[in-house]
Amino acid sequence: MEERSWPAKGPASYFPSIERTYGQPIQHWLDVIAEHPEDAHGQAVARLKSDHGLGHGHANALVAWYRAEQRAGEQ
């Protein structure tokens, strides 16, 4: 898999901290979110928190980024 560089603004500004804190690349977390496309934003955040131990801010940033990327791909 190709290594991606994440821009450091908006939700992505959390990405370096997420990678350091949880020891997984951002793509890992985006893949986890993608496993449950039926989840609403809040459900996806809650799942990351309960199932994977992410903090609220980190989980919210990941879901916000994922949803924005999905919307951009639909255009």
N, CA, C, O and CB atoms as a CASP TS submission, in Angstrom:
PFRMAT TS
TARGET T0000
AUTHOR 0000-0000-0000
METHOD Language model
MODEL 1
PARENT N/A
ATOM      1  N   MET     1       0.840  -1.174   0.000  1.00  0.00           N
ATOM      2  CA  MET     1       0.000   0.000   0.000  1.00  0.00           C
ATOM      3  C   MET     1       0.887   1.241   0.000  1.00  0.00           C
ATOM      4  O   MET     1       1.913   1.285   0.680  1.00  0.00           O
ATOM      5  CB  MET     1      -0.957  -0.004   1.214  1.00  0.00           C
ATOM      6  N   GLU     2       0.487   2.227  -0.757  1.00  0.00           N
ATOM      7  CA  GLU     2       1.233   3.467  -0.882  1.00  0.00           C
ATOM      8  C   GLU     2       1.096   4.313   0.378  1.00  0.00           C
ATOM      9  O   GLU     2       0.001   4.440   0.924  1.00  0.00           O
ATOM     10  CB  GLU     2       0.759   4.251  -2.101  1.00  0.00           C
ATOM     11  N   GLU     3       2.195   4.889   0.839  1.00  0.00           N
ATOM     12  CA  GLU     3       2.181   5.780   2.003  1.00  0.00           C
ATOM     13  C   GLU     3       1.602   7.125   1.588  1.00  0.00           C
ATOM     14  O   GLU     3       2.029   7.726   0.602  1.00  0.00           O
ATOM     15  CB  GLU     3       3.614   5.954   2.598  1.00  0.00           C
ATOM     16  N   ARG     4       0.617   7.589   2.363  1.00  0.00           N
ATOM     17  CA  ARG     4      -0.011   8.875   2.056  1.00  0.00           C
ATOM     18  C   ARG     4       0.520   9.952   2.982  1.00  0.00           C
ATOM     19  O   ARG     4       0.898   9.680   4.122  1.00  0.00           O
ATOM     20  CB  ARG     4      -1.541   8.780   2.174  1.00  0.00           C
ATOM     21  N   SER     5       0.544  11.163   2.484  1.00  0.00           N
ATOM     22  CA  SER     5       0.887  12.320   3.292  1.00  0.00           C
ATOM     23  C   SER     5      -0.408  13.070   3.573  1.00  0.00           C
ATOM     24  O   SER     5      -1.157  13.385   2.648  1.00  0.00           O
ATOM     25  CB  SER     5       1.946  13.237   2.575  1.00  0.00           C
ATOM     26  N   TRP     6      -0.675  13.354   4.831  1.00  0.00           N
ATOM     27  CA  TRP     6      -1.934  13.980   5.231  1.00  0.00           C
ATOM     28  C   TRP     6      -1.725  15.469   5.449  1.00  0.00           C
ATOM     29  O   TRP     6      -0.812  15.864   6.174  1.00  0.00           O
ATOM     30  CB  TRP     6      -2.496  13.321   6.509  1.00  0.00           C
ATOM     31  N   PRO     7      -2.558  16.300   4.832  1.00  0.00           N
ATOM     32  CA  PRO     7      -2.443  17.738   5.079  1.00  0.00           C
ATOM     33  C   PRO     7      -2.785  18.056   6.538  1.00  0.00           C
ATOM     34  O   PRO     7      -3.654  17.416   7.129  1.00  0.00           O
ATOM     35  CB  PRO     7      -3.369  18.530   4.123  1.00  0.00           C
ATOM     36  N   ALA     8      -2.103  19.041   7.110  1.00  0.00           N
ATOM     37  CA  ALA     8      -2.257  19.321   8.536  1.00  0.00           C
ATOM     38  C   ALA     8      -3.199  20.492   8.782  1.00  0.00           C
ATOM     39  O   ALA     8      -2.788  21.520   9.320  1.00  0.00           O
ATOM     40  CB  ALA     8      -0.902  19.608   9.164  1.00  0.00           C
ATOM     41  N   LYS     9      -4.465  20.338   8.389  1.00  0.00           N
ATOM     42  CA  LYS     9      -5.471  21.343   8.711  1.00  0.00           C
ATOM     43  C   LYS     9      -6.798  20.636   8.919  1.00  0.00           C
ATOM     44  O   LYS     9      -6.989  19.513   8.452  1.00  0.00           O
ATOM     45  CB  LYS     9      -5.580  22.423   7.589  1.00  0.00           C
ATOM     46  N   GLY    10      -7.709  21.286   9.614  1.00  0.00           N
ATOM     47  CA  GLY    10      -8.998  20.669   9.895  1.00  0.00           C
ATOM     48  C   GLY    10      -8.810  19.370  10.664  1.00  0.00           C
ATOM     49  O   GLY    10      -7.898  19.256  11.484  1.00  0.00           O
ATOM     50  N   PRO    11      -9.676  18.385  10.400  1.00  0.00           N
ATOM     51  CA  PRO    11      -9.568  17.112  11.122  1.00  0.00           C
ATOM     52  C   PRO    11      -8.194  16.454  10.983  1.00  0.00           C
ATOM     53  O   PRO    11      -7.730  15.771  11.896  1.00  0.00           O
ATOM     54  CB  PRO    11     -10.630  16.158  10.628  1.00  0.00           C
ATOM     55  N   ALA    12      -7.550  16.666   9.837  1.00  0.00           N
ATOM     56  CA  ALA    12      -6.252  16.031   9.603  1.00  0.00           C
ATOM     57  C   ALA    12      -5.163  16.561  10.527  1.00  0.00           C
ATOM     58  O   ALA    12      -4.111  15.936  10.663  1.00  0.00           O
ATOM     59  CB  ALA    12      -5.835  16.232   8.166  1.00  0.00           C
ATOM     60  N   SER    13      -5.400  17.702  11.161  1.00  0.00           N
ATOM     61  CA  SER    13      -4.390  18.216  12.088  1.00  0.00           C
ATOM     62  C   SER    13      -4.204  17.271  13.276  1.00  0.00           C
ATOM     63  O   SER    13      -3.180  17.331  13.958  1.00  0.00           O
ATOM     64  CB  SER    13      -4.784  19.616  12.583  1.00  0.00           C
ATOM     65  N   TYR    14      -5.179  16.404  13.527  1.00  0.00           N
ATOM     66  CA  TYR    14      -5.083  15.420  14.600  1.00  0.00           C
ATOM     67  C   TYR    14      -4.286  14.176  14.188  1.00  0.00           C
ATOM     68  O   TYR    14      -3.871  13.405  15.053  1.00  0.00           O
ATOM     69  CB  TYR    14      -6.474  15.011  15.044  1.00  0.00           C
ATOM     70  N   PHE    15      -4.070  13.972  12.909  1.00  0.00           N
ATOM     71  CA  PHE    15      -3.525  12.706  12.427  1.00  0.00           C
ATOM     72  C   PHE    15      -2.155  12.347  13.011  1.00  0.00           C
ATOM     73  O   PHE    15      -1.967  11.194  13.401  1.00  0.00           O
ATOM     74  CB  PHE    15      -3.424  12.753  10.942  1.00  0.00           C
ATOM     75  N   PRO    16      -1.196  13.263  13.091  1.00  0.00           N
ATOM     76  CA  PRO    16       0.091  12.863  13.688  1.00  0.00           C
ATOM     77  C   PRO    16      -0.063  12.362  15.127  1.00  0.00           C
ATOM     78  O   PRO    16       0.574  11.387  15.525  1.00  0.00           O
ATOM     79  CB  PRO    16       1.068  14.038  13.660  1.00  0.00           C
ATOM     80  N   SER    17      -0.906  13.032  15.890  1.00  0.00           N
ATOM     81  CA  SER    17      -1.143  12.612  17.273  1.00  0.00           C
ATOM     82  C   SER    17      -1.843  11.263  17.334  1.00  0.00           C
ATOM     83  O   SER    17      -1.524  10.440  18.192  1.00  0.00           O
ATOM     84  CB  SER    17      -1.970  13.657  18.010  1.00  0.00           C
ATOM     85  N   ILE    18      -2.784  11.029  16.444  1.00  0.00           N
ATOM     86  CA  ILE    18      -3.494   9.748  16.398  1.00  0.00           C
ATOM     87  C   ILE    18      -2.514   8.615  16.112  1.00  0.00           C
ATOM     88  O   ILE    18      -2.550   7.572  16.765  1.00  0.00           O
ATOM     89  CB  ILE    18      -4.610   9.778  15.326  1.00  0.00           C
ATOM     90  N   GLU    19      -1.645   8.826  15.137  1.00  0.00           N
ATOM     91  CA  GLU    19      -0.669   7.780  14.801  1.00  0.00           C
ATOM     92  C   GLU    19       0.280   7.513  15.958  1.00  0.00           C
ATOM     93  O   GLU    19       0.595   6.359  16.246  1.00  0.00           O
ATOM     94  CB  GLU    19       0.130   8.174  13.558  1.00  0.00           C
ATOM     95  N   ARG    20       0.739   8.568  16.626  1.00  0.00           N
ATOM     96  CA  ARG    20       1.646   8.389  17.773  1.00  0.00           C
ATOM     97  C   ARG    20       0.934   7.704  18.933  1.00  0.00           C
ATOM     98  O   ARG    20       1.488   6.803  19.563  1.00  0.00           O
ATOM     99  CB  ARG    20       2.210   9.747  18.234  1.00  0.00           C
ATOM    100  N   THR    21      -0.278   8.124  19.210  1.00  0.00           N
ATOM    101  CA  THR    21      -0.997   7.643  20.387  1.00  0.00           C
ATOM    102  C   THR    21      -1.428   6.190  20.260  1.00  0.00           C
ATOM    103  O   THR    21      -1.323   5.422  21.217  1.00  0.00           O
ATOM    104  CB  THR    21      -2.204   8.505  20.636  1.00  0.00           C
ATOM    105  N   TYR    22      -1.914   5.808  19.077  1.00  0.00           N
ATOM    106  CA  TYR    22      -2.513   4.478  18.921  1.00  0.00           C
ATOM    107  C   TYR    22      -1.655   3.502  18.123  1.00  0.00           C
ATOM    108  O   TYR    22      -2.003   2.327  18.003  1.00  0.00           O
ATOM    109  CB  TYR    22      -3.847   4.607  18.260  1.00  0.00           C
ATOM    110  N   GLY    23      -0.530   3.982  17.572  1.00  0.00           N
ATOM    111  CA  GLY    23       0.424   3.094  16.926  1.00  0.00           C
ATOM    112  C   GLY    23      -0.022   2.489  15.610  1.00  0.00           C
ATOM    113  O   GLY    23       0.545   1.493  15.160  1.00  0.00           O
ATOM    114  N   GLN    24      -1.019   3.071  14.996  1.00  0.00           N
ATOM    115  CA  GLN    24      -1.501   2.585  13.702  1.00  0.00           C
ATOM    116  C   GLN    24      -1.512   3.754  12.715  1.00  0.00           C
ATOM    117  O   GLN    24      -1.738   4.897  13.110  1.00  0.00           O
ATOM    118  CB  GLN    24      -2.930   1.948  13.831  1.00  0.00           C
ATOM    119  N   PRO    25      -1.269   3.472  11.436  1.00  0.00           N
ATOM    120  CA  PRO    25      -1.368   4.541  10.443  1.00  0.00           C
ATOM    121  C   PRO    25      -2.826   4.975  10.273  1.00  0.00           C
ATOM    122  O   PRO    25      -3.747   4.220  10.585  1.00  0.00           O
ATOM    123  CB  PRO    25      -0.781   4.080   9.088  1.00  0.00           C
ATOM    124  N   ILE    26      -3.019   6.164   9.788  1.00  0.00           N
ATOM    125  CA  ILE    26      -4.367   6.703   9.596  1.00  0.00           C
ATOM    126  C   ILE    26      -5.189   5.798   8.695  1.00  0.00           C
ATOM    127  O   ILE    26      -6.382   5.614   8.935  1.00  0.00           O
ATOM    128  CB  ILE    26      -4.305   8.114   9.006  1.00  0.00           C
ATOM    129  N   GLN    27      -4.587   5.238   7.679  1.00  0.00           N
ATOM    130  CA  GLN    27      -5.340   4.371   6.770  1.00  0.00           C
ATOM    131  C   GLN    27      -5.983   3.210   7.520  1.00  0.00           C
ATOM    132  O   GLN    27      -7.079   2.778   7.161  1.00  0.00           O
ATOM    133  CB  GLN    27      -4.427   3.837   5.663  1.00  0.00           C
ATOM    134  N   HIS    28      -5.328   2.707   8.541  1.00  0.00           N
ATOM    135  CA  HIS    28      -5.907   1.636   9.358  1.00  0.00           C
ATOM    136  C   HIS    28      -7.250   2.083   9.922  1.00  0.00           C
ATOM    137  O   HIS    28      -8.239   1.357   9.830  1.00  0.00           O
ATOM    138  CB  HIS    28      -4.946   1.235  10.505  1.00  0.00           C
ATOM    139  N   TRP    29      -7.283   3.271  10.502  1.00  0.00           N
ATOM    140  CA  TRP    29      -8.522   3.763  11.126  1.00  0.00           C
ATOM    141  C   TRP    29      -9.587   4.056  10.088  1.00  0.00           C
ATOM    142  O   TRP    29     -10.770   3.826  10.338  1.00  0.00           O
ATOM    143  CB  TRP    29      -8.245   5.021  11.948  1.00  0.00           C
ATOM    144  N   LEU    30      -9.190   4.561   8.924  1.00  0.00           N
ATOM    145  CA  LEU    30     -10.162   4.799   7.847  1.00  0.00           C
ATOM    146  C   LEU    30     -10.753   3.474   7.372  1.00  0.00           C
ATOM    147  O   LEU    30     -11.938   3.400   7.049  1.00  0.00           O
ATOM    148  CB  LEU    30      -9.497   5.549   6.659  1.00  0.00           C
ATOM    149  N   ASP    31      -9.936   2.442   7.332  1.00  0.00           N
ATOM    150  CA  ASP    31     -10.428   1.114   6.957  1.00  0.00           C
ATOM    151  C   ASP    31     -11.399   0.570   8.003  1.00  0.00           C
ATOM    152  O   ASP    31     -12.396  -0.064   7.656  1.00  0.00           O
ATOM    153  CB  ASP    31      -9.255   0.141   6.775  1.00  0.00           C
ATOM    154  N   VAL    32     -11.111   0.818   9.282  1.00  0.00           N
ATOM    155  CA  VAL    32     -12.008   0.389  10.357  1.00  0.00           C
ATOM    156  C   VAL    32     -13.368   1.075  10.190  1.00  0.00           C
ATOM    157  O   VAL    32     -14.407   0.428  10.315  1.00  0.00           O
ATOM    158  CB  VAL    32     -11.393   0.713  11.758  1.00  0.00           C
ATOM    159  N   ILE    33     -13.363   2.358   9.914  1.00  0.00           N
ATOM    160  CA  ILE    33     -14.617   3.095   9.710  1.00  0.00           C
ATOM    161  C   ILE    33     -15.363   2.531   8.512  1.00  0.00           C
ATOM    162  O   ILE    33     -16.582   2.371   8.556  1.00  0.00           O
ATOM    163  CB  ILE    33     -14.345   4.605   9.511  1.00  0.00           C
ATOM    164  N   ALA    34     -14.641   2.231   7.447  1.00  0.00           N
ATOM    165  CA  ALA    34     -15.257   1.726   6.211  1.00  0.00           C
ATOM    166  C   ALA    34     -15.909   0.358   6.396  1.00  0.00           C
ATOM    167  O   ALA    34     -16.763  -0.025   5.596  1.00  0.00           O
ATOM    168  CB  ALA    34     -14.214   1.643   5.108  1.00  0.00           C
ATOM    169  N   GLU    35     -15.525  -0.381   7.428  1.00  0.00           N
ATOM    170  CA  GLU    35     -16.122  -1.694   7.680  1.00  0.00           C
ATOM    171  C   GLU    35     -17.596  -1.589   8.063  1.00  0.00           C
ATOM    172  O   GLU    35     -18.323  -2.580   8.000  1.00  0.00           O
ATOM    173  CB  GLU    35     -15.356  -2.414   8.780  1.00  0.00           C
ATOM    174  N   HIS    36     -18.039  -0.403   8.458  1.00  0.00           N
ATOM    175  CA  HIS    36     -19.427  -0.195   8.907  1.00  0.00           C
ATOM    176  C   HIS    36     -20.023   1.024   8.205  1.00  0.00           C
ATOM    177  O   HIS    36     -20.280   2.043   8.846  1.00  0.00           O
ATOM    178  CB  HIS    36     -19.489  -0.012  10.456  1.00  0.00           C
ATOM    179  N   PRO    37     -20.244   0.928   6.893  1.00  0.00           N
ATOM    180  CA  PRO    37     -20.729   2.100   6.143  1.00  0.00           C
ATOM    181  C   PRO    37     -22.121   2.551   6.571  1.00  0.00           C
ATOM    182  O   PRO    37     -22.526   3.677   6.285  1.00  0.00           O
ATOM    183  CB  PRO    37     -20.741   1.795   4.663  1.00  0.00           C
ATOM    184  N   GLU    38     -22.852   1.676   7.255  1.00  0.00           N
ATOM    185  CA  GLU    38     -24.200   2.029   7.693  1.00  0.00           C
ATOM    186  C   GLU    38     -24.201   2.944   8.919  1.00  0.00           C
ATOM    187  O   GLU    38     -25.224   3.556   9.228  1.00  0.00           O
ATOM    188  CB  GLU    38     -24.983   0.771   7.999  1.00  0.00           C
ATOM    189  N   ASP    39     -23.078   3.045   9.615  1.00  0.00           N
ATOM    190  CA  ASP    39     -23.005   3.872  10.819  1.00  0.00           C
ATOM    191  C   ASP    39     -23.186   5.344  10.493  1.00  0.00           C
ATOM    192  O   ASP    39     -22.583   5.859   9.552  1.00  0.00           O
ATOM    193  CB  ASP    39     -21.675   3.660  11.531  1.00  0.00           C
ATOM    194  N   ALA    40     -24.014   6.012  11.268  1.00  0.00           N
ATOM    195  CA  ALA    40     -24.080   7.469  11.221  1.00  0.00           C
ATOM    196  C   ALA    40     -22.798   7.999  11.863  1.00  0.00           C
ATOM    197  O   ALA    40     -22.049   7.241  12.478  1.00  0.00           O
ATOM    198  CB  ALA    40     -25.370   8.020  11.957  1.00  0.00           C
ATOM    199  N   HIS    41     -22.551   9.283  11.720  1.00  0.00           N
ATOM    200  CA  HIS    41     -21.325   9.889  12.246  1.00  0.00           C
ATOM    201  C   HIS    41     -21.137   9.542  13.723  1.00  0.00           C
ATOM    202  O   HIS    41     -20.087   9.038  14.120  1.00  0.00           O
ATOM    203  CB  HIS    41     -21.358  11.417  12.060  1.00  0.00           C
ATOM    204  N   GLY    42     -22.151   9.813  14.525  1.00  0.00           N
ATOM    205  CA  GLY    42     -22.054   9.561  15.964  1.00  0.00           C
ATOM    206  C   GLY    42     -21.840   8.101  16.302  1.00  0.00           C
ATOM    207  O   GLY    42     -21.126   7.774  17.250  1.00  0.00           O
ATOM    208  N   GLN    43     -22.457   7.223  15.529  1.00  0.00           N
ATOM    209  CA  GLN    43     -22.270   5.787  15.756  1.00  0.00           C
ATOM    210  C   GLN    43     -20.831   5.378  15.452  1.00  0.00           C
ATOM    211  O   GLN    43     -20.238   4.582  16.181  1.00  0.00           O
ATOM    212  CB  GLN    43     -23.251   4.970  14.890  1.00  0.00           C
ATOM    213  N   ALA    44     -20.275   5.921  14.379  1.00  0.00           N
ATOM    214  CA  ALA    44     -18.899   5.591  14.012  1.00  0.00           C
ATOM    215  C   ALA    44     -17.926   6.090  15.083  1.00  0.00           C
ATOM    216  O   ALA    44     -16.975   5.396  15.440  1.00  0.00           O
ATOM    217  CB  ALA    44     -18.544   6.200  12.638  1.00  0.00           C
ATOM    218  N   VAL    45     -18.175   7.298  15.590  1.00  0.00           N
ATOM    219  CA  VAL    45     -17.336   7.840  16.661  1.00  0.00           C
ATOM    220  C   VAL    45     -17.438   6.936  17.890  1.00  0.00           C
ATOM    221  O   VAL    45     -16.423   6.570  18.483  1.00  0.00           O
ATOM    222  CB  VAL    45     -17.757   9.301  17.015  1.00  0.00           C
ATOM    223  N   ALA    46     -18.651   6.583  18.266  1.00  0.00           N
ATOM    224  CA  ALA    46     -18.854   5.726  19.445  1.00  0.00           C
ATOM    225  C   ALA    46     -18.177   4.373  19.273  1.00  0.00           C
ATOM    226  O   ALA    46     -17.614   3.839  20.228  1.00  0.00           O
ATOM    227  CB  ALA    46     -20.351   5.525  19.709  1.00  0.00           C
ATOM    228  N   ARG    47     -18.225   3.814  18.065  1.00  0.00           N
ATOM    229  CA  ARG    47     -17.596   2.514  17.814  1.00  0.00           C
ATOM    230  C   ARG    47     -16.075   2.606  17.972  1.00  0.00           C
ATOM    231  O   ARG    47     -15.463   1.730  18.582  1.00  0.00           O
ATOM    232  CB  ARG    47     -17.956   2.005  16.400  1.00  0.00           C
ATOM    233  N   LEU    48     -15.468   3.656  17.429  1.00  0.00           N
ATOM    234  CA  LEU    48     -14.019   3.820  17.579  1.00  0.00           C
ATOM    235  C   LEU    48     -13.632   3.968  19.051  1.00  0.00           C
ATOM    236  O   LEU    48     -12.608   3.444  19.488  1.00  0.00           O
ATOM    237  CB  LEU    48     -13.532   5.042  16.780  1.00  0.00           C
ATOM    238  N   LYS    49     -14.453   4.678  19.797  1.00  0.00           N
ATOM    239  CA  LYS    49     -14.176   4.873  21.213  1.00  0.00           C
ATOM    240  C   LYS    49     -14.345   3.573  22.002  1.00  0.00           C
ATOM    241  O   LYS    49     -13.467   3.200  22.780  1.00  0.00           O
ATOM    242  CB  LYS    49     -15.089   5.952  21.781  1.00  0.00           C
ATOM    243  N   SER    50     -15.458   2.894  21.805  1.00  0.00           N
ATOM    244  CA  SER    50     -15.745   1.706  22.619  1.00  0.00           C
ATOM    245  C   SER    50     -14.948   0.483  22.187  1.00  0.00           C
ATOM    246  O   SER    50     -14.454  -0.265  23.031  1.00  0.00           O
ATOM    247  CB  SER    50     -17.217   1.386  22.559  1.00  0.00           C
ATOM    248  N   ASP    51     -14.821   0.277  20.889  1.00  0.00           N
ATOM    249  CA  ASP    51     -14.156  -0.935  20.394  1.00  0.00           C
ATOM    250  C   ASP    51     -12.639  -0.811  20.296  1.00  0.00           C
ATOM    251  O   ASP    51     -11.927  -1.814  20.341  1.00  0.00           O
ATOM    252  CB  ASP    51     -14.704  -1.291  19.046  1.00  0.00           C
ATOM    253  N   HIS    52     -12.141   0.436  20.161  1.00  0.00           N
ATOM    254  CA  HIS    52     -10.712   0.612  19.892  1.00  0.00           C
ATOM    255  C   HIS    52     -10.015   1.549  20.871  1.00  0.00           C
ATOM    256  O   HIS    52      -8.801   1.737  20.788  1.00  0.00           O
ATOM    257  CB  HIS    52     -10.525   1.130  18.501  1.00  0.00           C
ATOM    258  N   GLY    53     -10.764   2.136  21.793  1.00  0.00           N
ATOM    259  CA  GLY    53     -10.155   2.960  22.835  1.00  0.00           C
ATOM    260  C   GLY    53      -9.709   4.342  22.410  1.00  0.00           C
ATOM    261  O   GLY    53      -8.916   4.971  23.111  1.00  0.00           O
ATOM    262  N   LEU    54     -10.197   4.832  21.282  1.00  0.00           N
ATOM    263  CA  LEU    54      -9.815   6.171  20.856  1.00  0.00           C
ATOM    264  C   LEU    54     -10.540   7.212  21.700  1.00  0.00           C
ATOM    265  O   LEU    54     -11.654   6.980  22.168  1.00  0.00           O
ATOM    266  CB  LEU    54     -10.123   6.378  19.359  1.00  0.00           C
ATOM    267  N   GLY    55      -9.900   8.350  21.887  1.00  0.00           N
ATOM    268  CA  GLY    55     -10.534   9.475  22.546  1.00  0.00           C
ATOM    269  C   GLY    55     -11.560  10.112  21.616  1.00  0.00           C
ATOM    270  O   GLY    55     -11.530   9.904  20.403  1.00  0.00           O
ATOM    271  N   HIS    56     -12.463  10.887  22.196  1.00  0.00           N
ATOM    272  CA  HIS    56     -13.538  11.473  21.398  1.00  0.00           C
ATOM    273  C   HIS    56     -13.022  12.378  20.278  1.00  0.00           C
ATOM    274  O   HIS    56     -13.474  12.270  19.138  1.00  0.00           O
ATOM    275  CB  HIS    56     -14.467  12.258  22.296  1.00  0.00           C
ATOM    276  N   GLY    57     -12.091  13.257  20.589  1.00  0.00           N
ATOM    277  CA  GLY    57     -11.574  14.176  19.570  1.00  0.00           C
ATOM    278  C   GLY    57     -10.902  13.449  18.419  1.00  0.00           C
ATOM    279  O   GLY    57     -11.089  13.810  17.257  1.00  0.00           O
ATOM    280  N   HIS    58     -10.125  12.434  18.737  1.00  0.00           N
ATOM    281  CA  HIS    58      -9.452  11.666  17.694  1.00  0.00           C
ATOM    282  C   HIS    58     -10.461  10.900  16.847  1.00  0.00           C
ATOM    283  O   HIS    58     -10.373  10.898  15.619  1.00  0.00           O
ATOM    284  CB  HIS    58      -8.438  10.700  18.311  1.00  0.00           C
ATOM    285  N   ALA    59     -11.416  10.252  17.501  1.00  0.00           N
ATOM    286  CA  ALA    59     -12.432   9.501  16.764  1.00  0.00           C
ATOM    287  C   ALA    59     -13.255  10.427  15.880  1.00  0.00           C
ATOM    288  O   ALA    59     -13.525  10.106  14.723  1.00  0.00           O
ATOM    289  CB  ALA    59     -13.349   8.745  17.732  1.00  0.00           C
ATOM    290  N   ASN    60     -13.651  11.566  16.415  1.00  0.00           N
ATOM    291  CA  ASN    60     -14.454  12.516  15.656  1.00  0.00           C
ATOM    292  C   ASN    60     -13.684  13.039  14.447  1.00  0.00           C
ATOM    293  O   ASN    60     -14.252  13.167  13.362  1.00  0.00           O
ATOM    294  CB  ASN    60     -14.889  13.679  16.550  1.00  0.00           C
ATOM    295  N   ALA    61     -12.413  13.339  14.619  1.00  0.00           N
ATOM    296  CA  ALA    61     -11.593  13.831  13.507  1.00  0.00           C
ATOM    297  C   ALA    61     -11.496  12.786  12.400  1.00  0.00           C
ATOM    298  O   ALA    61     -11.612  13.119  11.221  1.00  0.00           O
ATOM    299  CB  ALA    61     -10.185  14.209  13.999  1.00  0.00           C
ATOM    300  N   LEU    62     -11.285  11.530  12.771  1.00  0.00           N
ATOM    301  CA  LEU    62     -11.192  10.463  11.770  1.00  0.00           C
ATOM    302  C   LEU    62     -12.503  10.300  11.003  1.00  0.00           C
ATOM    303  O   LEU    62     -12.495  10.181   9.777  1.00  0.00           O
ATOM    304  CB  LEU    62     -10.812   9.139  12.440  1.00  0.00           C
ATOM    305  N   VAL    63     -13.612  10.294  11.709  1.00  0.00           N
ATOM    306  CA  VAL    63     -14.907  10.116  11.050  1.00  0.00           C
ATOM    307  C   VAL    63     -15.225  11.326  10.171  1.00  0.00           C
ATOM    308  O   VAL    63     -15.730  11.166   9.060  1.00  0.00           O
ATOM    309  CB  VAL    63     -16.025   9.902  12.095  1.00  0.00           C
ATOM    310  N   ALA    64     -14.938  12.521  10.654  1.00  0.00           N
ATOM    311  CA  ALA    64     -15.187  13.723   9.851  1.00  0.00           C
ATOM    312  C   ALA    64     -14.377  13.679   8.556  1.00  0.00           C
ATOM    313  O   ALA    64     -14.898  13.986   7.484  1.00  0.00           O
ATOM    314  CB  ALA    64     -14.837  14.996  10.656  1.00  0.00           C
ATOM    315  N   TRP    65     -13.111  13.298   8.656  1.00  0.00           N
ATOM    316  CA  TRP    65     -12.259  13.193   7.466  1.00  0.00           C
ATOM    317  C   TRP    65     -12.807  12.135   6.504  1.00  0.00           C
ATOM    318  O   TRP    65     -12.930  12.373   5.303  1.00  0.00           O
ATOM    319  CB  TRP    65     -10.803  12.847   7.868  1.00  0.00           C
ATOM    320  N   TYR    66     -13.129  10.979   7.049  1.00  0.00           N
ATOM    321  CA  TYR    66     -13.638   9.881   6.231  1.00  0.00           C
ATOM    322  C   TYR    66     -14.906  10.307   5.494  1.00  0.00           C
ATOM    323  O   TYR    66     -15.033  10.072   4.292  1.00  0.00           O
ATOM    324  CB  TYR    66     -13.917   8.640   7.103  1.00  0.00           C
ATOM    325  N   ARG    67     -15.832  10.924   6.196  1.00  0.00           N
ATOM    326  CA  ARG    67     -17.098  11.348   5.579  1.00  0.00           C
ATOM    327  C   ARG    67     -16.862  12.412   4.513  1.00  0.00           C
ATOM    328  O   ARG    67     -17.495  12.378   3.457  1.00  0.00           O
ATOM    329  CB  ARG    67     -18.065  11.885   6.649  1.00  0.00           C
ATOM    330  N   ALA    68     -15.969  13.348   4.771  1.00  0.00           N
ATOM    331  CA  ALA    68     -15.659  14.385   3.780  1.00  0.00           C
ATOM    332  C   ALA    68     -15.060  13.767   2.517  1.00  0.00           C
ATOM    333  O   ALA    68     -15.393  14.171   1.403  1.00  0.00           O
ATOM    334  CB  ALA    68     -14.688  15.426   4.374  1.00  0.00           C
ATOM    335  N   GLU    69     -14.179  12.790   2.698  1.00  0.00           N
ATOM    336  CA  GLU    69     -13.579  12.110   1.541  1.00  0.00           C
ATOM    337  C   GLU    69     -14.643  11.341   0.758  1.00  0.00           C
ATOM    338  O   GLU    69     -14.598  11.308  -0.472  1.00  0.00           O
ATOM    339  CB  GLU    69     -12.456  11.149   1.998  1.00  0.00           C
ATOM    340  N   GLN    70     -15.586  10.731   1.449  1.00  0.00           N
ATOM    341  CA  GLN    70     -16.667  10.004   0.780  1.00  0.00           C
ATOM    342  C   GLN    70     -17.539  10.963  -0.029  1.00  0.00           C
ATOM    343  O   GLN    70     -17.892  10.677  -1.173  1.00  0.00           O
ATOM    344  CB  GLN    70     -17.525   9.243   1.811  1.00  0.00           C
ATOM    345  N   ARG    71     -17.880  12.096   0.571  1.00  0.00           N
ATOM    346  CA  ARG    71     -18.688  13.088  -0.144  1.00  0.00           C
ATOM    347  C   ARG    71     -17.944  13.636  -1.355  1.00  0.00           C
ATOM    348  O   ARG    71     -18.548  13.832  -2.409  1.00  0.00           O
ATOM    349  CB  ARG    71     -19.078  14.236   0.794  1.00  0.00           C
ATOM    350  N   ALA    72     -16.660  13.883  -1.225  1.00  0.00           N
ATOM    351  CA  ALA    72     -15.864  14.406  -2.346  1.00  0.00           C
ATOM    352  C   ALA    72     -15.813  13.402  -3.477  1.00  0.00           C
ATOM    353  O   ALA    72     -15.813  13.787  -4.647  1.00  0.00           O
ATOM    354  CB  ALA    72     -14.439  14.753  -1.890  1.00  0.00           C
ATOM    355  N   GLY    73     -15.771  12.124  -3.150  1.00  0.00           N
ATOM    356  CA  GLY    73     -15.723  11.080  -4.168  1.00  0.00           C
ATOM    357  C   GLY    73     -17.034  10.908  -4.901  1.00  0.00           C
ATOM    358  O   GLY    73     -17.057  10.360  -6.003  1.00  0.00           O
ATOM    359  N   GLU    74     -18.127  11.365  -4.315  1.00  0.00           N
ATOM    360  CA  GLU    74     -19.445  11.232  -4.936  1.00  0.00           C
ATOM    361  C   GLU    74     -19.694  12.331  -5.971  1.00  0.00           C
ATOM    362  O   GLU    74     -20.611  12.221  -6.785  1.00  0.00           O
ATOM    363  CB  GLU    74     -20.538  11.267  -3.865  1.00  0.00           C
ATOM    364  N   GLN    75     -18.896  13.368  -5.941  1.00  0.00           N
ATOM    365  CA  GLN    75     -19.123  14.491  -6.853  1.00  0.00           C
ATOM    366  C   GLN    75     -18.524  14.262  -8.209  1.00  0.00           C
ATOM    367  O   GLN    75     -18.633  15.119  -9.085  1.00  0.00           O
ATOM    368  CB  GLN    75     -18.567  15.751  -6.276  1.00  0.00           C
TER
END
